[in-house]
Amino acid sequence: MGQILQKPTGRSRTMGEIQALLDQQSSEDAFQEAKDQEELDVAANVSSSSNQLKQNLKEQEKQSVEQEKKDKEQKKGLATLPNRAVQTALDVTAEKKDQFVHTYNQVADFIKSGWETLGNVATPGSIFLPVVILLLFFFVIFPVNGHSRFEWWFMAMTGQAEITGVVVQEPLTEQQTFNYLNTVL
């Protein structure tokens, strides 16, 4: 801001000099005010241009949203039949899934109730009954080669069962081995 006016210690300065100093001070102040005004104008221009950019972005967003809506409407118009088919398939799939889950839950409940029923059966005080039941399953109920083990035992005791062993064959001679290899190869 230039020079600061000093208080004269006496009447050494003339009125003309004081007026010149005041004029100089006022011109510097005017220059500074112009500079500040210019900075404010630049800031206002930046602010107005940023506001304009914001408005442009909002308009572009609105246009893109509108375009997306139009595209969706066109797709809906063109693809209503496939959408209906897909929706029907999804509905059927959901229905089948619900049926499967319901059936699975029913089977699980049935098994659970059966297991609980077996768990509530009183066991005898000794191991005799469970062993007899296992032997009954093993000897009488499960068949082996067409007969139960009990039947095989009875046939073997009465002599009606014929149990044959493995037939042992003589080793092949060199000529038999040669003939066999010739037929195979």
C-alpha positions as YAML, in Angstrom:
chain: A
units: angstrom
residues:
- id: 1
  name: MET
  ca: [0.00, 0.00, 0.00]
- id: 2
  name: GLY
  ca: [2.76, 2.34, -0.44]
- id: 3
  name: GLN
  ca: [3.95, 4.81, 2.12]
- id: 4
  name: ILE
  ca: [2.22, 5.45, 5.36]
- id: 5
  name: LEU
  ca: [1.70, 9.05, 6.15]
- id: 6
  name: GLN
  ca: [3.89, 10.14, 8.93]
- id: 7
  name: LYS
  ca: [2.74, 12.72, 11.31]
- id: 8
  name: PRO
  ca: [4.77, 15.83, 10.65]
- id: 9
  name: THR
  ca: [6.74, 16.97, 13.60]
- id: 10
  name: GLY
  ca: [6.44, 20.49, 12.57]
- id: 11
  name: ARG
  ca: [5.26, 22.57, 9.68]
- id: 12
  name: SER
  ca: [8.04, 21.45, 7.45]
- id: 13
  name: ARG
  ca: [5.76, 20.08, 4.75]
- id: 14
  name: THR
  ca: [3.69, 22.20, 2.56]
- id: 15
  name: MET
  ca: [0.10, 21.71, 1.63]
- id: 16
  name: GLY
  ca: [1.09, 20.69, -1.86]
- id: 17
  name: GLU
  ca: [3.28, 17.90, -0.62]
- id: 18
  name: ILE
  ca: [0.54, 16.64, 1.68]
- id: 19
  name: GLN
  ca: [-1.95, 16.74, -1.17]
- id: 20
  name: ALA
  ca: [0.46, 14.80, -3.39]
- id: 21
  name: LEU
  ca: [0.90, 12.13, -0.71]
- id: 22
  name: LEU
  ca: [-2.86, 11.82, -0.31]
- id: 23
  name: ASP
  ca: [-3.34, 11.52, -4.05]
- id: 24
  name: GLN
  ca: [-0.68, 8.83, -4.21]
- id: 25
  name: GLN
  ca: [-2.34, 6.97, -1.34]
- id: 26
  name: SER
  ca: [-5.77, 7.18, -2.97]
- id: 27
  name: SER
  ca: [-4.42, 5.96, -6.33]
- id: 28
  name: GLU
  ca: [-2.82, 2.96, -4.62]
- id: 29
  name: ASP
  ca: [-6.06, 2.23, -2.81]
- id: 30
  name: ALA
  ca: [-7.97, 2.48, -6.10]
- id: 31
  name: PHE
  ca: [-5.48, 0.09, -7.72]
- id: 32
  name: GLN
  ca: [-5.91, -2.39, -4.86]
- id: 33
  name: GLU
  ca: [-9.70, -2.13, -5.07]
- id: 34
  name: ALA
  ca: [-9.56, -2.81, -8.81]
- id: 35
  name: LYS
  ca: [-7.36, -5.81, -8.19]
- id: 36
  name: ASP
  ca: [-9.75, -7.13, -5.51]
- id: 37
  name: GLN
  ca: [-12.72, -6.55, -7.80]
- id: 38
  name: GLU
  ca: [-10.99, -8.49, -10.57]
- id: 39
  name: GLU
  ca: [-10.37, -11.43, -8.21]
- id: 40
  name: LEU
  ca: [-14.02, -11.36, -7.15]
- id: 41
  name: ASP
  ca: [-15.11, -11.37, -10.79]
- id: 42
  name: VAL
  ca: [-12.88, -14.38, -11.52]
- id: 43
  name: ALA
  ca: [-14.26, -16.19, -8.47]
- id: 44
  name: ALA
  ca: [-17.83, -15.37, -9.56]
- id: 45
  name: ASN
  ca: [-17.09, -16.67, -13.06]
- id: 46
  name: VAL
  ca: [-15.68, -19.88, -11.61]
- id: 47
  name: SER
  ca: [-18.68, -20.24, -9.34]
- id: 48
  name: SER
  ca: [-21.14, -19.61, -12.17]
- id: 49
  name: SER
  ca: [-19.29, -22.01, -14.46]
- id: 50
  name: SER
  ca: [-19.28, -24.72, -11.76]
- id: 51
  name: ASN
  ca: [-23.02, -24.15, -11.27]
- id: 52
  name: GLN
  ca: [-23.50, -24.46, -15.01]
- id: 53
  name: LEU
  ca: [-21.46, -27.69, -15.01]
- id: 54
  name: LYS
  ca: [-23.62, -29.05, -12.21]
- id: 55
  name: GLN
  ca: [-26.75, -28.19, -14.16]
- id: 56
  name: ASN
  ca: [-25.34, -29.85, -17.28]
- id: 57
  name: LEU
  ca: [-24.52, -32.99, -15.29]
- id: 58
  name: LYS
  ca: [-28.03, -33.07, -13.83]
- id: 59
  name: GLU
  ca: [-29.51, -32.72, -17.30]
- id: 60
  name: GLN
  ca: [-27.32, -35.51, -18.63]
- id: 61
  name: GLU
  ca: [-28.31, -37.75, -15.72]
- id: 62
  name: LYS
  ca: [-31.99, -37.03, -16.38]
- id: 63
  name: GLN
  ca: [-31.53, -37.82, -20.05]
- id: 64
  name: SER
  ca: [-29.72, -41.09, -19.29]
- id: 65
  name: VAL
  ca: [-32.45, -42.13, -16.83]
- id: 66
  name: GLU
  ca: [-35.11, -41.34, -19.40]
- id: 67
  name: GLN
  ca: [-33.21, -43.30, -22.04]
- id: 68
  name: GLU
  ca: [-32.92, -46.29, -19.69]
- id: 69
  name: LYS
  ca: [-36.67, -46.14, -19.03]
- id: 70
  name: LYS
  ca: [-37.35, -46.08, -22.78]
- id: 71
  name: ASP
  ca: [-35.00, -49.03, -23.31]
- id: 72
  name: LYS
  ca: [-36.72, -51.01, -20.57]
- id: 73
  name: GLU
  ca: [-40.14, -50.28, -22.05]
- id: 74
  name: GLN
  ca: [-38.94, -51.39, -25.47]
- id: 75
  name: LYS
  ca: [-37.51, -54.58, -24.03]
- id: 76
  name: LYS
  ca: [-40.75, -55.24, -22.18]
- id: 77
  name: GLY
  ca: [-42.72, -54.70, -25.35]
- id: 78
  name: LEU
  ca: [-40.49, -56.98, -27.39]
- id: 79
  name: ALA
  ca: [-39.93, -59.69, -24.82]
- id: 80
  name: THR
  ca: [-43.26, -60.16, -23.05]
- id: 81
  name: LEU
  ca: [-43.79, -63.70, -24.36]
- id: 82
  name: PRO
  ca: [-40.35, -65.02, -23.39]
- id: 83
  name: ASN
  ca: [-40.71, -63.26, -20.03]
- id: 84
  name: ARG
  ca: [-44.03, -65.00, -19.49]
- id: 85
  name: ALA
  ca: [-42.46, -68.33, -20.40]
- id: 86
  name: VAL
  ca: [-39.56, -67.74, -18.06]
- id: 87
  name: GLN
  ca: [-41.92, -66.63, -15.30]
- id: 88
  name: THR
  ca: [-44.06, -69.74, -15.82]
- id: 89
  name: ALA
  ca: [-40.97, -71.94, -15.69]
- id: 90
  name: LEU
  ca: [-39.84, -70.20, -12.50]
- id: 91
  name: ASP
  ca: [-43.27, -70.68, -10.96]
- id: 92
  name: VAL
  ca: [-43.31, -74.38, -11.84]
- id: 93
  name: THR
  ca: [-39.79, -74.79, -10.50]
- id: 94
  name: ALA
  ca: [-40.72, -73.05, -7.26]
- id: 95
  name: GLU
  ca: [-43.80, -75.25, -6.94]
- id: 96
  name: LYS
  ca: [-41.76, -78.42, -7.50]
- id: 97
  name: LYS
  ca: [-39.20, -77.22, -4.98]
- id: 98
  name: ASP
  ca: [-41.96, -76.63, -2.41]
- id: 99
  name: GLN
  ca: [-43.36, -80.11, -3.08]
- id: 100
  name: PHE
  ca: [-39.90, -81.64, -2.66]
- id: 101
  name: VAL
  ca: [-39.29, -79.78, 0.60]
- id: 102
  name: HIS
  ca: [-42.71, -80.83, 1.90]
- id: 103
  name: THR
  ca: [-42.10, -84.48, 0.98]
- id: 104
  name: TYR
  ca: [-38.61, -84.37, 2.48]
- id: 105
  name: ASN
  ca: [-40.00, -82.97, 5.73]
- id: 106
  name: GLN
  ca: [-42.70, -85.65, 5.85]
- id: 107
  name: VAL
  ca: [-40.15, -88.44, 5.33]
- id: 108
  name: ALA
  ca: [-37.84, -86.94, 7.94]
- id: 109
  name: ASP
  ca: [-40.73, -86.72, 10.43]
- id: 110
  name: PHE
  ca: [-41.72, -90.34, 9.69]
- id: 111
  name: ILE
  ca: [-38.17, -91.59, 10.20]
- id: 112
  name: LYS
  ca: [-37.83, -89.54, 13.36]
- id: 113
  name: SER
  ca: [-41.06, -90.91, 14.79]
- id: 114
  name: GLY
  ca: [-40.02, -94.47, 13.89]
- id: 115
  name: TRP
  ca: [-36.65, -94.00, 15.52]
- id: 116
  name: GLU
  ca: [-38.28, -92.58, 18.63]
- id: 117
  name: THR
  ca: [-40.67, -95.55, 18.72]
- id: 118
  name: LEU
  ca: [-37.76, -97.99, 18.53]
- id: 119
  name: GLY
  ca: [-36.02, -96.05, 21.24]
- id: 120
  name: ASN
  ca: [-39.06, -96.44, 23.50]
- id: 121
  name: VAL
  ca: [-39.12, -100.24, 23.22]
- id: 122
  name: ALA
  ca: [-38.06, -101.75, 26.51]
- id: 123
  name: THR
  ca: [-34.96, -103.93, 26.33]
- id: 124
  name: PRO
  ca: [-34.80, -107.06, 28.41]
- id: 125
  name: GLY
  ca: [-32.49, -107.32, 31.34]
- id: 126
  name: SER
  ca: [-30.16, -109.77, 29.60]
- id: 127
  name: ILE
  ca: [-28.51, -110.00, 26.18]
- id: 128
  name: PHE
  ca: [-30.37, -113.23, 25.32]
- id: 129
  name: LEU
  ca: [-33.23, -111.70, 23.28]
- id: 130
  name: PRO
  ca: [-31.06, -109.48, 21.04]
- id: 131
  name: VAL
  ca: [-28.67, -112.39, 20.31]
- id: 132
  name: VAL
  ca: [-31.57, -114.70, 19.43]
- id: 133
  name: ILE
  ca: [-32.98, -112.09, 17.04]
- id: 134
  name: LEU
  ca: [-29.60, -111.65, 15.32]
- id: 135
  name: LEU
  ca: [-29.14, -115.41, 14.98]
- id: 136
  name: LEU
  ca: [-32.65, -115.69, 13.52]
- id: 137
  name: PHE
  ca: [-31.76, -113.05, 10.90]
- id: 138
  name: PHE
  ca: [-28.44, -114.70, 10.15]
- id: 139
  name: PHE
  ca: [-29.54, -118.35, 9.93]
- id: 140
  name: VAL
  ca: [-33.17, -118.30, 8.86]
- id: 141
  name: ILE
  ca: [-34.12, -115.13, 7.00]
- id: 142
  name: PHE
  ca: [-31.14, -114.19, 4.78]
- id: 143
  name: PRO
  ca: [-30.69, -116.67, 1.89]
- id: 144
  name: VAL
  ca: [-27.31, -117.79, 0.52]
- id: 145
  name: ASN
  ca: [-27.22, -119.51, -2.90]
- id: 146
  name: GLY
  ca: [-30.98, -120.08, -2.87]
- id: 147
  name: HIS
  ca: [-31.28, -121.50, 0.67]
- id: 148
  name: SER
  ca: [-30.96, -120.05, 4.12]
- id: 149
  name: ARG
  ca: [-28.03, -121.13, 6.27]
- id: 150
  name: PHE
  ca: [-30.35, -123.20, 8.40]
- id: 151
  name: GLU
  ca: [-31.60, -125.05, 5.27]
- id: 152
  name: TRP
  ca: [-28.03, -125.66, 4.13]
- id: 153
  name: TRP
  ca: [-27.19, -127.01, 7.58]
- id: 154
  name: PHE
  ca: [-30.26, -129.31, 7.54]
- id: 155
  name: MET
  ca: [-29.46, -130.57, 4.01]
- id: 156
  name: ALA
  ca: [-25.86, -131.18, 5.00]
- id: 157
  name: MET
  ca: [-26.96, -133.13, 8.14]
- id: 158
  name: THR
  ca: [-29.44, -135.28, 6.18]
- id: 159
  name: GLY
  ca: [-27.02, -135.86, 3.31]
- id: 160
  name: GLN
  ca: [-29.10, -134.12, 0.67]
- id: 161
  name: ALA
  ca: [-26.65, -131.25, 0.14]
- id: 162
  name: GLU
  ca: [-23.87, -131.75, -2.32]
- id: 163
  name: ILE
  ca: [-20.95, -129.50, -1.72]
- id: 164
  name: THR
  ca: [-18.36, -129.73, -4.43]
- id: 165
  name: GLY
  ca: [-14.85, -128.43, -4.11]
- id: 166
  name: VAL
  ca: [-12.72, -126.74, -6.70]
- id: 167
  name: VAL
  ca: [-11.73, -128.92, -9.64]
- id: 168
  name: VAL
  ca: [-7.98, -128.90, -10.01]
- id: 169
  name: GLN
  ca: [-6.79, -129.08, -13.60]
- id: 170
  name: GLU
  ca: [-3.49, -130.52, -14.67]
- id: 171
  name: PRO
  ca: [-0.96, -127.96, -15.87]
- id: 172
  name: LEU
  ca: [-0.89, -127.33, -19.61]
- id: 173
  name: THR
  ca: [1.81, -128.92, -21.67]
- id: 174
  name: GLU
  ca: [4.08, -126.93, -23.90]
- id: 175
  name: GLN
  ca: [2.13, -127.90, -27.01]
- id: 176
  name: GLN
  ca: [-1.21, -126.97, -25.40]
- id: 177
  name: THR
  ca: [0.18, -123.59, -24.36]
- id: 178
  name: PHE
  ca: [1.47, -122.98, -27.89]
- id: 179
  name: ASN
  ca: [-1.91, -123.90, -29.43]
- id: 180
  name: TYR
  ca: [-3.75, -121.71, -26.96]
- id: 181
  name: LEU
  ca: [-1.52, -118.71, -27.67]
- id: 182
  name: ASN
  ca: [-1.93, -119.19, -31.44]
- id: 183
  name: THR
  ca: [-5.72, -119.16, -31.16]
- id: 184
  name: VAL
  ca: [-5.74, -116.12, -28.91]
- id: 185
  name: LEU
  ca: [-3.23, -114.08, -30.85]
...
